[in-house]
Amino acid sequence: MSQKLLQDDQLSRKSVNAYIAIIKQMFKWAQNRELVLTEVYLAIQDFEGIRKGRGGRETSRRIAVPWNRVEAVRGIVSPQVWAMIELQWYTGMRPGSVCIMRSCDIDTTGWLRGRLRSPGWREVATQIQTRHPNSIFIHGININISIW
């Protein structure tokens, strides 16, 4: 199955392994609802993905954009978008997390997990990729969040 995915779509090894994991989850769901035999489910679970160096296109590691290129757009974008770009740069937040964030999601009290931190600590609670809120800690940077 994995070789067929690799040949047809020129997918990367990581993509093929992700598809295999999805298929395994589908069979698990079906087996829990007694839609497939347990033997079929167990046979699917034995199927392994492609190991590194065993085939498939390897993807290159992502690297950060140099700051001078980020700084080049400062005069072009609105102050709100620039604040969002800065927040992404300093925290590594995903674009979707920044876009859905509201000013009420930002804790500027200085309290962090029941302890008073130095002024400047910010706790940003986001909930885009997981079911549970994430906390992103910002210290020592000056982002104008009042324009949000």
N, CA, C and O atoms as a MOPAC input file, in Angstrom:
PM7 MOZYME 1SCF
protein

 N      0.82400 1    -1.19000 1     0.00000 1
 C      0.00000 1     0.00000 1     0.00000 1
 C      0.87400 1     1.26300 1     0.00000 1
 O      0.60700 1     2.20400 1    -0.74700 1
 N      1.91200 1     1.27800 1     0.83700 1
 C      2.74400 1     2.47300 1     0.92500 1
 C      3.47900 1     2.73700 1    -0.38500 1
 O      3.62800 1     3.89000 1    -0.78900 1
 N      3.93900 1     1.68000 1    -1.04900 1
 C      4.63200 1     1.85500 1    -2.32400 1
 C      3.70400 1     2.43000 1    -3.38100 1
 O      4.13200 1     3.24000 1    -4.20300 1
 N      2.43300 1     2.02200 1    -3.37100 1
 C      1.44700 1     2.53900 1    -4.32000 1
 C      1.22900 1     4.03700 1    -4.09700 1
 O      1.15300 1     4.80500 1    -5.05600 1
 N      1.12900 1     4.44900 1    -2.83100 1
 C      0.97200 1     5.87500 1    -2.52500 1
 C      2.17800 1     6.67200 1    -2.99100 1
 O      2.03800 1     7.78100 1    -3.50500 1
 N      3.36000 1     6.10500 1    -2.81000 1
 C      4.57600 1     6.80400 1    -3.20800 1
 C      4.65600 1     6.97700 1    -4.72000 1
 O      5.06000 1     8.03800 1    -5.19700 1
 N      4.28200 1     5.96000 1    -5.47300 1
 C      4.40300 1     6.00700 1    -6.93300 1
 C      3.38000 1     6.93400 1    -7.56400 1
 O      3.72300 1     7.70200 1    -8.46300 1
 N      2.14400 1     6.88200 1    -7.12100 1
 C      1.07000 1     7.62100 1    -7.77900 1
 C      1.14400 1     9.13000 1    -7.58200 1
 O      1.01600 1     9.88900 1    -8.54300 1
 N      1.34800 1     9.56200 1    -6.35900 1
 C      1.21300 1    10.97700 1    -6.05100 1
 C      2.51700 1    11.69900 1    -5.75200 1
 O      2.51700 1    12.90400 1    -5.49600 1
 N      3.62600 1    10.97100 1    -5.78200 1
 C      4.90400 1    11.58300 1    -5.42700 1
 C      4.83800 1    12.21500 1    -4.03400 1
 O      5.34800 1    13.31400 1    -3.81800 1
 N      4.21700 1    11.52300 1    -3.11300 1
 C      4.09400 1    12.02400 1    -1.74900 1
 C      5.39800 1    11.82300 1    -0.98600 1
 O      6.20900 1    10.96100 1    -1.32600 1
 N      5.58000 1    12.62000 1     0.03300 1
 C      6.74500 1    12.44400 1     0.89400 1
 C      6.51700 1    11.24700 1     1.80900 1
 O      5.38900 1    10.78800 1     1.98900 1
 N      7.58600 1    10.76300 1     2.37100 1
 C      7.50500 1     9.64100 1     3.29700 1
 C      6.62500 1     9.98900 1     4.48900 1
 O      5.83700 1     9.15700 1     4.93900 1
 N      6.74900 1    11.20500 1     5.00600 1
 C      5.93400 1    11.62100 1     6.15600 1
 C      4.45200 1    11.65900 1     5.80600 1
 O      3.61200 1    11.28000 1     6.62300 1
 N      4.12700 1    12.11200 1     4.60300 1
 C      2.72200 1    12.14300 1     4.18400 1
 C      2.14900 1    10.73800 1     4.07400 1
 O      1.02900 1    10.48000 1     4.51600 1
 N      2.91400 1     9.83600 1     3.48500 1
 C      2.46000 1     8.44800 1     3.34800 1
 C      2.22900 1     7.84200 1     4.72800 1
 O      1.21600 1     7.17800 1     4.94700 1
 N      3.15100 1     8.06100 1     5.65700 1
 C      2.99500 1     7.52400 1     7.00500 1
 C      1.79000 1     8.13600 1     7.71700 1
 O      1.12100 1     7.45700 1     8.49600 1
 N      1.51000 1     9.40700 1     7.45600 1
 C      0.32600 1    10.03600 1     8.04900 1
 C     -0.95000 1     9.40900 1     7.49500 1
 O     -1.89600 1     9.16900 1     8.24600 1
 N     -0.98700 1     9.14300 1     6.19300 1
 C     -2.14900 1     8.48200 1     5.59500 1
 C     -2.33600 1     7.07500 1     6.15500 1
 O     -3.46100 1     6.64100 1     6.40100 1
 N     -1.23900 1     6.37500 1     6.35100 1
 C     -1.31600 1     5.02900 1     6.92000 1
 C     -1.89800 1     5.08700 1     8.33100 1
 O     -2.72300 1     4.24800 1     8.69500 1
 N     -1.48200 1     6.05300 1     9.11300 1
 C     -2.01100 1     6.20800 1    10.47500 1
 C     -3.51000 1     6.49500 1    10.44900 1
 O     -4.24900 1     5.98900 1    11.29300 1
 N     -3.96400 1     7.30400 1     9.49100 1
 C     -5.38800 1     7.60400 1     9.36800 1
 C     -6.17200 1     6.34100 1     9.02300 1
 O     -7.23900 1     6.09100 1     9.58500 1
 N     -5.64600 1     5.55800 1     8.10900 1
 C     -6.31800 1     4.31400 1     7.71300 1
 C     -6.40300 1     3.36100 1     8.90300 1
 O     -7.42800 1     2.71000 1     9.10700 1
 N     -5.33700 1     3.27800 1     9.68200 1
 C     -5.35800 1     2.43000 1    10.87400 1
 C     -6.42600 1     2.90100 1    11.85600 1
 O     -7.14300 1     2.08700 1    12.43800 1
 N     -6.52800 1     4.20900 1    12.03800 1
 C     -7.55100 1     4.76400 1    12.93300 1
 C     -8.95900 1     4.45900 1    12.42700 1
 O     -9.85900 1     4.17900 1    13.21900 1
 N     -9.14700 1     4.51500 1    11.11900 1
 C    -10.46300 1     4.19900 1    10.54000 1
 C    -10.84300 1     2.75400 1    10.84500 1
 O    -11.98500 1     2.47900 1    11.21200 1
 N     -9.90000 1     1.83100 1    10.69700 1
 C    -10.18900 1     0.43100 1    10.98600 1
 C    -10.42000 1     0.20600 1    12.47300 1
 O    -11.23700 1    -0.63300 1    12.85300 1
 N     -9.71200 1     0.94300 1    13.31400 1
 C     -9.94200 1     0.84600 1    14.75700 1
 C    -11.35400 1     1.29000 1    15.09400 1
 O    -12.04700 1     0.63800 1    15.87400 1
 N    -11.78100 1     2.40600 1    14.50400 1
 C    -13.13400 1     2.91900 1    14.71100 1
 C    -14.15900 1     1.87700 1    14.25400 1
 O    -15.13300 1     1.60200 1    14.95600 1
 N    -13.92900 1     1.30100 1    13.06900 1
 C    -14.85600 1     0.31300 1    12.52100 1
 C    -14.88500 1    -0.95300 1    13.38000 1
 O    -15.94700 1    -1.54500 1    13.57300 1
 N    -13.75200 1    -1.36100 1    13.88400 1
 C    -13.71000 1    -2.55900 1    14.72400 1
 C    -14.42000 1    -2.31800 1    16.04800 1
 O    -15.09600 1    -3.21800 1    16.54700 1
 N    -14.28800 1    -1.14700 1    16.62200 1
 C    -14.97900 1    -0.82000 1    17.87200 1
 C    -16.49300 1    -0.83100 1    17.70200 1
 O    -17.22100 1    -1.05000 1    18.67000 1
 N    -16.96500 1    -0.59900 1    16.50500 1
 C    -18.40300 1    -0.62300 1    16.21100 1
 C    -18.83300 1    -1.93300 1    15.54600 1
 O    -19.94700 1    -2.05800 1    15.03700 1
 N    -17.92800 1    -2.88800 1    15.56800 1
 C    -18.15700 1    -4.22700 1    15.02800 1
 C    -18.56000 1    -4.19800 1    13.55200 1
 O    -19.41200 1    -4.97100 1    13.11200 1
 N    -17.93200 1    -3.29600 1    12.79900 1
 C    -18.17500 1    -3.19600 1    11.36500 1
 C    -17.16800 1    -4.01700 1    10.56400 1
 O    -17.41000 1    -4.34700 1     9.40400 1
 N    -16.03900 1    -4.34300 1    11.19100 1
 C    -15.05300 1    -5.23300 1    10.57200 1
 C    -14.65700 1    -6.28400 1    11.59500 1
 O    -14.79400 1    -6.07500 1    12.80000 1
 N    -14.17100 1    -7.39800 1    11.11300 1
 C    -13.72600 1    -8.46700 1    11.99600 1
 C    -12.46400 1    -8.04600 1    12.74100 1
 O    -11.65800 1    -7.26100 1    12.24200 1
 N    -12.31700 1    -8.57900 1    13.92900 1
 C    -11.14100 1    -8.28100 1    14.73800 1
 C     -9.86600 1    -8.69900 1    14.02500 1
 O     -8.84100 1    -8.02600 1    14.13300 1
 N     -9.92600 1    -9.81900 1    13.28700 1
 C     -8.74400 1   -10.29600 1    12.56700 1
 C     -8.29600 1    -9.27900 1    11.50900 1
 O     -7.09900 1    -9.08100 1    11.30300 1
 N     -9.24900 1    -8.64700 1    10.85100 1
 C     -8.91700 1    -7.63600 1     9.84100 1
 C     -8.25900 1    -6.43300 1    10.52100 1
 O     -7.24600 1    -5.91500 1    10.05100 1
 N     -8.84900 1    -6.00400 1    11.62600 1
 C     -8.28900 1    -4.87300 1    12.37300 1
 C     -6.85600 1    -5.17500 1    12.80900 1
 O     -5.96900 1    -4.33800 1    12.63700 1
 N     -6.62100 1    -6.35900 1    13.37100 1
 C     -5.28500 1    -6.72700 1    13.83900 1
 C     -4.29500 1    -6.81400 1    12.68000 1
 O     -3.12900 1    -6.44600 1    12.82700 1
 N     -4.75600 1    -7.29700 1    11.53400 1
 C     -3.87600 1    -7.37000 1    10.36300 1
 C     -3.46700 1    -5.97700 1     9.90500 1
 O     -2.31400 1    -5.75500 1     9.53600 1
 N     -4.40000 1    -5.04800 1     9.92800 1
 C     -4.09700 1    -3.66100 1     9.53000 1
 C     -3.12200 1    -3.02800 1    10.51800 1
 O     -2.23500 1    -2.27900 1    10.10900 1
 N     -3.27100 1    -3.31600 1    11.80800 1
 C     -2.39500 1    -2.72800 1    12.81900 1
 C     -0.95500 1    -3.19800 1    12.66900 1
 O     -0.02800 1    -2.50400 1    13.08600 1
 N     -0.76100 1    -4.37500 1    12.07400 1
 C      0.59700 1    -4.87500 1    11.86000 1
 C      1.31100 1    -4.16700 1    10.71500 1
 O      2.53000 1    -4.27400 1    10.57900 1
 N      0.56700 1    -3.45500 1     9.90500 1
 C      1.16600 1    -2.76700 1     8.76200 1
 C      2.02800 1    -1.62000 1     9.26200 1
 O      1.57400 1    -0.81500 1    10.07600 1
 N      3.25300 1    -1.53400 1     8.79100 1
 C      4.18100 1    -0.49400 1     9.22500 1
 C      4.32400 1     0.57800 1     8.15600 1
 O      4.14500 1     0.32100 1     6.96500 1
 N      4.64300 1     1.75700 1     8.59600 1
 C      4.91900 1     2.84000 1     7.67800 1
 C      6.31400 1     2.68700 1     7.08100 1
 O      7.00100 1     1.69100 1     7.30800 1
 N      6.70500 1     3.67700 1     6.32600 1
 C      8.00700 1     3.65700 1     5.67100 1
 C      9.02700 1     4.28700 1     6.60700 1
 O      8.82500 1     5.39500 1     7.10400 1
 N     10.09800 1     3.59100 1     6.83800 1
 C     11.15900 1     4.11900 1     7.69900 1
 C     12.06500 1     5.05000 1     6.91200 1
 O     12.15500 1     4.98200 1     5.68600 1
 N     12.71400 1     5.89800 1     7.63800 1
 C     13.62600 1     6.86000 1     7.01200 1
 C     14.69800 1     6.12900 1     6.21800 1
 O     15.31700 1     5.18400 1     6.70600 1
 N     14.90400 1     6.57900 1     4.99000 1
 C     15.91100 1     5.98100 1     4.12500 1
 C     15.42700 1     4.76700 1     3.35400 1
 O     16.19300 1     4.17600 1     2.59300 1
 N     14.15700 1     4.38100 1     3.53900 1
 C     13.62500 1     3.18800 1     2.87400 1
 C     12.71500 1     3.52600 1     1.69600 1
 O     12.06700 1     2.63500 1     1.14800 1
 N     12.65500 1     4.76600 1     1.30800 1
 C     11.82100 1     5.14700 1     0.17600 1
 C     11.06100 1     6.41900 1     0.46800 1
 O     10.96900 1     6.86700 1     1.61100 1
 N     10.52300 1     6.98500 1    -0.58000 1
 C      9.75600 1     8.21700 1    -0.43100 1
 C     10.63900 1     9.44500 1    -0.44100 1
 O     11.82700 1     9.38700 1    -0.12300 1
 N     10.04900 1    10.51900 1    -0.80000 1
 C     10.76600 1    11.79000 1    -0.85100 1
 C     10.90400 1    12.33000 1     0.56300 1
 O      9.91500 1    12.43300 1     1.28900 1
 N     12.09800 1    12.66700 1     0.94900 1
 C     12.33600 1    13.26300 1     2.26600 1
 C     12.12800 1    14.76700 1     2.16500 1
 O     12.58100 1    15.41000 1     1.21800 1
 N     11.44500 1    15.30700 1     3.14100 1
 C     11.19400 1    16.74400 1     3.15900 1
 C     12.34000 1    17.44300 1     3.88200 1
 O     12.95100 1    16.88600 1     4.79400 1
 N     12.61300 1    18.65500 1     3.46200 1
 C     13.68100 1    19.40900 1     4.10600 1
 C     13.15300 1    20.05000 1     5.38800 1
 O     11.96200 1    20.33200 1     5.51900 1
 N     14.05300 1    20.26700 1     6.31000 1
 C     13.69500 1    20.87000 1     7.58500 1
 C     13.36800 1    22.35300 1     7.36900 1
 O     14.04100 1    23.05100 1     6.61100 1
 N     12.33400 1    22.80400 1     8.04500 1
 C     11.95500 1    24.21500 1     7.94500 1
 C     12.89200 1    25.06300 1     8.78600 1
 O     13.27500 1    24.69500 1     9.89600 1
 N     13.24600 1    26.20400 1     8.22500 1
 C     14.10100 1    27.13100 1     8.96600 1
 C     13.40300 1    28.47700 1     9.03000 1
 O     12.55300 1    28.79000 1     8.19700 1
 N     13.76400 1    29.25400 1    10.00800 1
 C     13.15400 1    30.56200 1    10.19500 1
 C     13.58100 1    31.52000 1     9.09000 1
 O     14.69400 1    31.42800 1     8.57100 1
 N     12.70300 1    32.42400 1     8.74100 1
 C     13.00500 1    33.47600 1     7.78200 1
 C     13.93800 1    34.47400 1     8.47000 1
 O     13.71900 1    34.80500 1     9.63500 1
 N     14.95000 1    34.95100 1     7.79500 1
 C     15.84000 1    35.94100 1     8.42000 1
 C     15.06300 1    37.20100 1     8.83400 1
 O     14.16000 1    37.64900 1     8.12600 1
 N     15.43100 1    37.75900 1     9.98800 1
 C     14.71000 1    38.90500 1    10.53100 1
 C     14.68100 1    40.09000 1     9.56400 1
 O     13.68800 1    40.81700 1     9.53000 1
 N     15.72200 1    40.30200 1     8.78900 1
 C     15.73200 1    41.46200 1     7.87900 1
 C     14.63500 1    41.33300 1     6.82000 1
 O     14.11600 1    42.34700 1     6.35300 1
 N     14.27600 1    40.12300 1     6.43700 1
 C     13.16900 1    39.94600 1     5.49100 1
 C     11.82400 1    40.19500 1     6.15600 1
 O     10.90300 1    40.72400 1     5.53300 1
 N     11.71800 1    39.81500 1     7.40800 1
 C     10.48000 1    40.08600 1     8.15200 1
 C     10.33100 1    41.59100 1     8.34100 1
 O      9.25500 1    42.14800 1     8.12500 1
 N     11.40000 1    42.23500 1     8.73900 1
 C     11.39600 1    43.68600 1     8.97700 1
 C     11.05000 1    44.46800 1     7.71400 1
 O     10.52600 1    45.57700 1     7.80900 1
 N     11.32900 1    43.92000 1     6.54500 1
 C     11.07200 1    44.61300 1     5.28200 1
 C      9.58700 1    44.86800 1     5.03500 1
 O      9.24400 1    45.78600 1     4.28900 1
 N      8.71000 1    44.09000 1     5.63400 1
 C      7.27100 1    44.29000 1     5.39500 1
 C      6.63400 1    45.23000 1     6.40800 1
 O      5.44600 1    45.53600 1     6.30200 1
 N      7.39300 1    45.68600 1     7.37600 1
 C      6.83600 1    46.51600 1     8.45700 1
 C      6.09400 1    47.74500 1     7.93500 1
 O      5.00000 1    48.04400 1     8.41500 1
 N      6.65400 1    48.45300 1     6.97800 1
 C      6.01200 1    49.65500 1     6.45300 1
 C      4.86300 1    49.37700 1     5.49700 1
 O      4.11600 1    50.28900 1     5.14200 1
 N      4.71700 1    48.13500 1     5.08200 1
 C      3.68700 1    47.77500 1     4.10700 1
 C      2.39400 1    47.31900 1     4.78000 1
 O      1.30200 1    47.58900 1     4.28100 1
 N      2.52000 1    46.62700 1     5.91300 1
 C      1.34200 1    46.06000 1     6.58000 1
 C      0.79800 1    47.02600 1     7.62500 1
 O      1.48600 1    47.95100 1     8.05600 1
 N     -0.43500 1    46.79400 1     8.01900 1
 C     -1.06600 1    47.63300 1     9.04400 1
 C     -0.42600 1    47.35400 1    10.40500 1
 O      0.21400 1    46.31900 1    10.58800 1
 N     -0.59600 1    48.26900 1    11.35300 1
 C     -0.02900 1    48.04300 1    12.69500 1
 C     -0.55300 1    46.75800 1    13.34200 1
 O      0.18300 1    46.08200 1    14.06100 1
 N     -1.81400 1    46.42300 1    13.09000 1
 C     -2.38700 1    45.20200 1    13.66400 1
 C     -1.68700 1    43.96000 1    13.10600 1
 O     -1.34200 1    43.04400 1    13.85200 1
 N     -1.48200 1    43.94000 1    11.79200 1
 C     -0.81900 1    42.79800 1    11.16600 1
 C      0.63700 1    42.73500 1    11.61900 1
 O      1.16600 1    41.64400 1    11.83100 1
 N      1.29500 1    43.89000 1    11.77200 1
 C      2.68200 1    43.88100 1    12.23500 1
 C      2.77200 1    43.30800 1    13.65100 1
 O      3.69600 1    42.55100 1    13.94700 1
 N      1.83000 1    43.65600 1    14.52500 1
 C      1.82400 1    43.10300 1    15.87900 1
 C      1.65000 1    41.58400 1    15.82700 1
 O      2.25900 1    40.85500 1    16.61000 1
 N      0.82700 1    41.12200 1    14.91400 1
 C      0.62500 1    39.68100 1    14.76100 1
 C      1.90000 1    38.99900 1    14.26100 1
 O      2.25500 1    37.91500 1    14.72300 1
 N      2.57700 1    39.63800 1    13.32300 1
 C      3.83200 1    39.09200 1    12.79700 1
 C      4.88600 1    39.01800 1    13.90200 1
 O      5.59100 1    38.01700 1    14.02500 1
 N      4.98900 1    40.07400 1    14.70000 1
 C      5.95000 1    40.06800 1    15.80600 1
 C      5.64100 1    38.95800 1    16.80700 1
 O      6.54100 1    38.27100 1    17.29000 1
 N      4.37600 1    38.79700 1    17.10600 1
 C      3.97900 1    37.75500 1    18.05300 1
 C      4.35500 1    36.37600 1    17.52100 1
 O      4.85100 1    35.53200 1    18.26700 1
 N      4.12100 1    36.15400 1    16.24300 1
 C      4.52000 1    34.88500 1    15.64200 1
 C      6.03100 1    34.70100 1    15.69400 1
 O      6.51200 1    33.61000 1    15.99900 1
 N      6.77700 1    35.75000 1    15.40100 1
 C      8.23400 1    35.66700 1    15.36700 1
 C      8.79200 1    35.28000 1    16.72800 1
 O      9.63700 1    34.39100 1    16.82800 1
 N      8.32100 1    35.94600 1    17.77300 1
 C      8.88800 1    35.73300 1    19.09800 1
 C      8.39100 1    34.46100 1    19.78300 1
 O      9.08300 1    33.90900 1    20.63900 1
 N      7.20900 1    33.99500 1    19.41800 1
 C      6.63700 1    32.84500 1    20.12400 1
 C      6.60600 1    31.56900 1    19.30600 1
 O      6.50600 1    30.47800 1    19.86700 1
 N      6.69000 1    31.68700 1    17.98400 1
 C      6.55200 1    30.50200 1    17.14600 1
 C      5.11100 1    30.07400 1    16.96800 1
 O      4.84000 1    28.95200 1    16.54200 1
 N      4.18400 1    30.96400 1    17.29300 1
 C      2.76300 1    30.63200 1    17.15400 1
 C      2.41400 1    30.41200 1    15.68700 1
 O      3.03600 1    30.98300 1    14.79100 1
 N      1.42300 1    29.58500 1    15.46400 1
 C      0.92600 1    29.35600 1    14.10900 1
 C      0.04300 1    30.52900 1    13.70100 1
 O     -0.55100 1    31.18800 1    14.55500 1
 N     -0.04400 1    30.79300 1    12.39900 1
 C     -0.86900 1    31.91500 1    11.93800 1
 C     -2.31900 1    31.81000 1    12.40200 1
 O     -2.91700 1    32.81300 1    12.79100 1
 N     -2.88300 1    30.61800 1    12.36500 1
 C     -4.27300 1    30.44200 1    12.78900 1
 C     -4.47900 1    30.78000 1    14.25100 1
 O     -5.50500 1    31.35000 1    14.62200 1
 N     -3.49500 1    30.42700 1    15.09400 1
 C     -3.59700 1    30.73100 1    16.52000 1
 C     -3.57000 1    32.23200 1    16.75700 1
 O     -4.30700 1    32.74600 1    17.59900 1
 N     -2.73000 1    32.92800 1    16.02200 1
 C     -2.64600 1    34.38200 1    16.16700 1
 C     -3.94000 1    35.03800 1    15.68100 1
 O     -4.43400 1    35.98200 1    16.29700 1
 N     -4.48000 1    34.53400 1    14.57800 1
 C     -5.68300 1    35.14800 1    14.00100 1
 C     -6.91600 1    35.00800 1    14.88700 1
 O     -7.75500 1    35.90900 1    14.91600 1
 N     -7.04100 1    33.88700 1    15.61500 1
 C     -8.23400 1    33.71900 1    16.44800 1
 C     -8.05600 1    34.28300 1    17.85300 1
 O     -9.00700 1    34.32500 1    18.63400 1
 N     -6.83800 1    34.71500 1    18.17400 1
 C     -6.57900 1    35.23600 1    19.50200 1
 C     -7.28000 1    36.56900 1    19.71100 1
 O     -7.31400 1    37.42000 1    18.82100 1
 N     -7.83200 1    36.73100 1    20.89300 1
 C     -8.49500 1    37.98600 1    21.26500 1
 C     -7.72800 1    38.62100 1    22.40900 1
 O     -6.95300 1    37.94500 1    23.08500 1
 N     -7.93100 1    39.88800 1    22.63200 1
 C     -7.20100 1    40.56000 1    23.70800 1
 C     -7.56500 1    39.98100 1    25.07300 1
 O     -6.74300 1    40.01500 1    25.98900 1
 N     -8.77900 1    39.45000 1    25.22700 1
 C     -9.15800 1    38.85000 1    26.51200 1
 C     -8.44700 1    37.51700 1    26.75100 1
 O     -8.48000 1    37.00300 1    27.86900 1
 N     -7.80700 1    36.94800 1    25.73000 1
 C     -7.05000 1    35.71000 1    25.89000 1
 C     -5.67000 1    35.95300 1    26.49100 1
 O     -4.97400 1    35.00200 1    26.84700 1
 N     -5.27200 1    37.20600 1    26.60800 1
 C     -3.92800 1    37.54500 1    27.06100 1
 C     -3.98000 1    37.97500 1    28.52500 1
 O     -4.71000 1    38.89700 1    28.88700 1
 N     -3.20900 1    37.30700 1    29.34600 1
 C     -3.13500 1    37.61100 1    30.76900 1
 C     -1.94000 1    38.52000 1    31.00800 1
 O     -0.79200 1    38.10700 1    30.83800 1
 N     -2.20900 1    39.74500 1    31.39800 1
 C     -1.12900 1    40.70500 1    31.62500 1
 C     -0.95200 1    41.02200 1    33.10900 1
 O     -0.30200 1    42.00700 1    33.46000 1
 N     -1.53200 1    40.18600 1    33.98800 1
 C     -1.47200 1    40.47000 1    35.42200 1
 C     -0.11400 1    40.17900 1    36.02800 1
 O      0.22300 1    40.72300 1    37.08000 1
 N      0.67000 1    39.33100 1    35.38300 1
 C      1.95300 1    38.94900 1    35.94100 1
 C      1.87800 1    37.65800 1    36.72500 1
 O      2.91200 1    37.12300 1    37.12800 1
 N      0.67000 1    37.13800 1    36.95300 1
 C      0.51400 1    35.87500 1    37.66900 1
 C      0.63000 1    34.73000 1    36.68400 1
 O      0.03300 1    34.75300 1    35.60800 1
 N      1.40100 1    33.73500 1    37.06200 1
 C      1.61800 1    32.58800 1    36.19400 1
 C      1.57000 1    31.32800 1    37.04300 1
 O      2.44300 1    31.09200 1    37.87700 1
 N      0.54000 1    30.52400 1    36.82000 1
 C      0.35900 1    29.27700 1    37.57500 1
 C      0.44700 1    29.51200 1    39.07900 1
 O      1.12000 1    28.77400 1    39.79800 1
 N     -0.23600 1    30.54100 1    39.53600 1
 C     -0.31800 1    30.80500 1    40.96800 1
 C      0.85500 1    31.55000 1    41.56900 1
 O      0.86200 1    31.80900 1    42.77300 1
 N      1.85000 1    31.90300 1    40.76400 1
 C      3.00800 1    32.62900 1    41.28400 1
 C      3.14000 1    33.95700 1    40.56000 1
 O      2.89900 1    34.04900 1    39.35600 1
 N      3.52000 1    34.96900 1    41.29600 1
 C      3.72300 1    36.28300 1    40.70400 1
 C      5.05800 1    36.30100 1    39.98600 1
 O      6.09900 1    36.02700 1    40.58400 1
 N      5.02500 1    36.62200 1    38.71600 1
 C      6.25400 1    36.73500 1    37.92200 1
 C      6.59200 1    38.21100 1    37.76700 1
 O      5.81700 1    39.09200 1    38.14100 1
 N      7.73900 1    38.44900 1    37.22000 1
 C      8.15100 1    39.82500 1    37.01100 1
 C      7.24200 1    40.47700 1    35.98000 1
 O      6.69900 1    39.78700 1    35.11700 1
 N      7.06500 1    41.79500 1    36.05300 1
 C      6.25500 1    42.47100 1    35.04400 1
 C      6.80300 1    42.19200 1    33.65500 1
 O      8.01600 1    42.13300 1    33.45500 1
 N      5.92700 1    42.02500 1    32.72800 1
 C      6.34000 1    41.72900 1    31.37500 1
 C      6.00300 1    40.30900 1    30.96000 1
 O      5.98800 1    39.99000 1    29.77200 1
 N      5.73000 1    39.45000 1    31.94900 1
 C      5.29100 1    38.10500 1    31.58600 1
 C      3.89100 1    38.18200 1    31.03000 1
 O      3.04900 1    38.91800 1    31.54600 1
 N      3.64200 1    37.43800 1    29.99600 1
 C      2.31800 1    37.37300 1    29.40200 1
 C      1.96900 1    35.90700 1    29.20600 1
 O      2.81600 1    35.11100 1    28.80200 1
 N      0.76300 1    35.56200 1    29.48300 1
 C      0.30900 1    34.21100 1    29.21700 1
 C     -0.78100 1    34.30700 1    28.16500 1
 O     -1.81700 1    34.93400 1    28.38800 1
 N     -0.55200 1    33.70000 1    27.04600 1
 C     -1.50500 1    33.74400 1    25.95100 1
 C     -2.10900 1    32.35500 1    25.82700 1
 O     -1.41300 1    31.39400 1    25.49900 1
 N     -3.38800 1    32.25400 1    26.08700 1
 C     -4.05400 1    30.95300 1    25.98700 1
 C     -4.67800 1    30.82600 1    24.60800 1
 O     -5.51200 1    31.64300 1    24.21700 1
 N     -4.27800 1    29.81300 1    23.88400 1
 C     -4.84700 1    29.56900 1    22.56100 1
 C     -5.37200 1    28.15300 1    22.50900 1
 O     -4.92500 1    27.28700 1    23.26100 1
 N     -6.31200 1    27.92000 1    21.62900 1
 C     -6.91000 1    26.59200 1    21.52500 1
 C     -7.28300 1    26.34200 1    20.07600 1
 O     -8.46300 1    26.37200 1    19.72400 1
 N     -6.28000 1    26.09300 1    19.22300 1
 C     -6.59400 1    25.86500 1    17.82400 1
 C     -6.22300 1    24.45800 1    17.39100 1
 O     -6.99600 1    23.82300 1    16.67400 1
 N     -5.08400 1    23.95400 1    17.79600 1
 C     -4.62500 1    22.66100 1    17.32300 1
 C     -4.99700 1    21.51500 1    18.25000 1
 O     -4.99600 1    20.35800 1    17.82800 1
 N     -5.30900 1    21.80800 1    19.48300 1
 C     -5.61300 1    20.74800 1    20.43300 1
 C     -6.92700 1    21.03300 1    21.12200 1
 O     -7.49900 1    22.11400 1    20.98600 1
 N     -7.39300 1    20.05900 1    21.85500 1
 C     -8.63400 1    20.24100 1    22.61200 1
 C     -8.39700 1    21.02300 1    23.89000 1
 O     -9.33700 1    21.53200 1    24.49900 1
 N     -7.14500 1    21.11600 1    24.29000 1
 C     -6.80900 1    21.75800 1    25.54800 1
 C     -6.11300 1    23.08700 1    25.28100 1
 O     -5.35100 1    23.20900 1    24.32200 1
 N     -6.36900 1    24.07700 1    26.12000 1
 C     -5.70400 1    25.36700 1    25.91400 1
 C     -4.19300 1    25.24800 1    26.04100 1
 O     -3.68000 1    24.50400 1    26.87700 1
 N     -3.50700 1    25.97900 1    25.21700 1
 C     -2.05100 1    26.05100 1    25.28300 1
 C     -1.67100 1    27.35200 1    25.96100 1
 O     -2.44300 1    28.31100 1    25.95400 1
 N     -0.50900 1    27.38500 1    26.53300 1
 C      0.00800 1    28.62200 1    27.09100 1
 C      1.31300 1    28.94900 1    26.40600 1
 O      2.20000 1    28.10300 1    26.29600 1
 N      1.42600 1    30.17100 1    25.95100 1
 C      2.63800 1    30.65200 1    25.30500 1
 C      3.14400 1    31.79700 1    26.16000 1
 O      2.41900 1    32.75800 1    26.41300 1
 N      4.38200 1    31.69700 1    26.60300 1
 C      4.91500 1    32.66000 1    27.53900 1
 C      5.81600 1    33.65200 1    26.81600 1
 O      6.69600 1    33.26500 1    26.04700 1
 N      5.58800 1    34.91100 1    27.06900 1
 C      6.33800 1    35.98100 1    26.43500 1
 C      6.98000 1    36.79100 1    27.55200 1
 O      6.30800 1    37.19600 1    28.50000 1
 N      8.25600 1    37.02000 1    27.43800 1
 C      8.94000 1    37.79500 1    28.46400 1
 C      9.98000 1    38.68500 1    27.79900 1
 O     10.77100 1    38.23100 1    26.97300 1
 N      9.96300 1    39.93300 1    28.16700 1
 C     11.00900 1    40.83100 1    27.73100 1
 C     10.87500 1    41.34900 1    26.30900 1
 O     11.84300 1    41.86800 1    25.75200 1
 N      9.69600 1    41.22000 1    25.71100 1
 C      9.49900 1    41.78300 1    24.37900 1
 C      8.37600 1    42.79700 1    24.45100 1
 O      7.51600 1    42.72300 1    25.32900 1
 N      8.38500 1    43.72200 1    23.54900 1
 C      7.40100 1    44.78800 1    23.56400 1
 C      6.55200 1    44.70900 1    22.29500 1
 O      6.93900 1    45.21800 1    21.24300 1
 N      5.40600 1    44.07300 1    22.40700 1
 C      4.47600 1    43.98600 1    21.28600 1
 C      3.25800 1    44.81200 1    21.66100 1
 O      2.70000 1    44.65500 1    22.74600 1
 N      2.85300 1    45.68700 1    20.76300 1
 C      1.71300 1    46.55800 1    21.04100 1
 C      0.40500 1    45.77400 1    20.84500 1
 O     -0.16600 1    45.74300 1    19.75500 1
 N     -0.04800 1    45.14200 1    21.93800 1
 C     -1.26300 1    44.34100 1    21.84700 1
 C     -2.52200 1    45.19600 1    22.00400 1
 O     -3.63100 1    44.69900 1    21.80900 1
 N     -2.36400 1    46.45400 1    22.34900 1
 C     -3.53700 1    47.31600 1    22.54200 1
 C     -4.21800 1    47.63900 1    21.20200 1
 O     -5.35600 1    48.10900 1    21.19700 1
 N     -3.55200 1    47.39800 1    20.08100 1
 C     -4.15500 1    47.70600 1    18.79000 1
 C     -4.96700 1    46.55900 1    18.24100 1
 O     -5.58200 1    46.67800 1    17.18100 1
 N     -4.97500 1    45.42700 1    18.96700 1
 C     -5.71100 1    44.25200 1    18.50700 1
 C     -7.17000 1    44.55300 1    18.35200 1
 O     -7.94400 1    43.67500 1    17.97000 1

